[in-house]
Amino acid sequence: MAQDTSSVAESPRRRSGLLRDQVQLIKRKDCDRYEIVPIEDKLSFEKGFFIVIRACQLLAQKNDGLILVGVAGPSGAGKTVFTEKVLNFMPSIAVITMDNYNDASRIIDGNFDDPRLTDYNTLLENIHGLKAGKPVQVPIYDFKSSSRIGYRTLEVPSSRIVIIEGIYALSDKLRPLLDLRVSVTGGVHFDLVKRVLRDIQRAGQEPEEIIHQISETVYPMYKAFIEPDLETAHIKIINKFNPFTGFQNPTYILKSTRLVTLDQIKEVVSEGHKETIEETYDIYLLPPGEDPEACQSYLRMRNRDGKYNLMFEEWVTDSPFIISPRITFEVSVRLLGGLMALGYTIAAILKRSSHVFSDDKVSVKIDWLEQLNRKYVQVQGRDRLFVKFIAEQLGLEGSYVPRTYIEQIQLEKLVNDVMALPDDLKTKLSIDDDLVSSPKEALSRASADRRMKYLSRISHSYATQRDKNLPKLTKLAINSRRFDGRAPESPTPVVNPVSMLTLN
């Protein structure tokens, strides 16, 4: 077997130079096989792709038998797209998707991200069959019916390279078998919105149902079980694909502090325009660990006329325009409590009263921001040139403010001062004005209370299901251990997952 000894490292020092030279092999301490020296820097999607290809080629040169590659990451991060890209470049490899090993009989509280859902017995049996050079029967899982509907035959690929792709592909059950470990993660909120869009198409679920499921199960599972596994990856890839870039017809906005009269606005909009008064509360949710004065990735929940919408946005400034590709889902206020329980905090709540004039081409708003004690006029529409034309007709040219309201608040360091609670939110969060000194304190208390209630509920659920399923899970642990050469007489005790969740 040909060997490329120039790429074998005696010590884990990283070379500089060409991208391919960044990949070095080192002998594993637990066996005679080689693995790559972990790359500390996080790589872009494209760079990560070439590094993974190079690593697979070197490992195939140095190691005998099957080369197993694990590709893991949170739901919606781009694991499948990445794996398909590798498969298109190297069609002689094989791919095993862990989703196909779901066992619907193990679903607890509708949680499809519970690690116990995976049928590791069949997965490990398939892996060991391939390592022995035999064809195996891989299950086929149907997401709409949540059931296993058949099997397909998988032969040992001519390249000897098999990719195992799934959220738990780097779990401790699989890590000892893997020659290469790869993690794929996305930007803040991108994983969430991509997961929502995917599940609408794949499982036929409603957005509200999916978002609630994510807040209740996906994020806790990620923090407790997936994130620690991703730290063991040899190659860490950040997928900065922006789900908003594929959306057509963004909204173009021109904003100004210049005063205009109602008569001026009526002169520039069509005769058939609608005139309305709106009261809006925009609730800006700060992701865990982010600085409220510098955060560029707020999640926004909007309350208008008693209805709530969760808004995923990626603002783009092309001065003087603010361009807003946006994905919006109508949700219930209960989702806010779920996000707060997961570590999101309410950084600001902006109250806005708007006098709106709109027709089928453009919308002109006079916004009164009570907390900032100032007015803005906004011209919005899908047609960039027409928005500019209307703004010029109103005499706004030369006075544009190319910043969103939250950006303006950050610029003036007013984040802590912008906090107006709508009445229904006070009721939902059980906030008593007489017991707190400020809305900020109220929300801090509410967030802590929500988190404690949430963890208590999850703890009770896991404890109850653990007691019911302990004999089954113990048997599962014994069967799984038969494949790694250890005696089955002393199975590892089943750990209550909530203890890990609490620690994280």
Secondary structure, 3 states (H helix, E strand, C coil): CCCCHHHECCCCCCCCCCHHHHCCEEECCCCCCEEECCCCCCEEHHHHHHHHHHHHHHHHHHCCCCEEEEEECCCCCCHHHHHHHHHHHCCCCEEEEHHHHECHHHCECCECCCHHHECHHHHHHHHHHHHCCCCEEEEEEECCCCEEEEEEEECCCCCCEEEEECCCCCCCCCHHHCCEEEEEEECCCHHHHHHHHHHHHHCCCCHHHHHHHHHHHHHHHHHHHHHHHHCCCCEEEEECCCCCCCCCCCEEEEEECCCCCHHHHHHHCCCCCEEEEEEEEEEEEECCCCCCCCCCCCEEEEEECCEEEEEEECCEEECCEEEECEEEEEECCHHHHHHHHCCCEEEEEEEEEEEEEECCCCEEEEEEECCCCEEEEEEEECCHHHHHHHHHHCCCCCCECCCCHHHHHHHCCCHHHCECCCHHHHHHCCCCHHHCCCHHHHHHHHHHHHHHHHHHHHHHHHHHHHHHHHHHHHHHHHHHHHHHCCCCCCCCCCCCHHHHHHHC
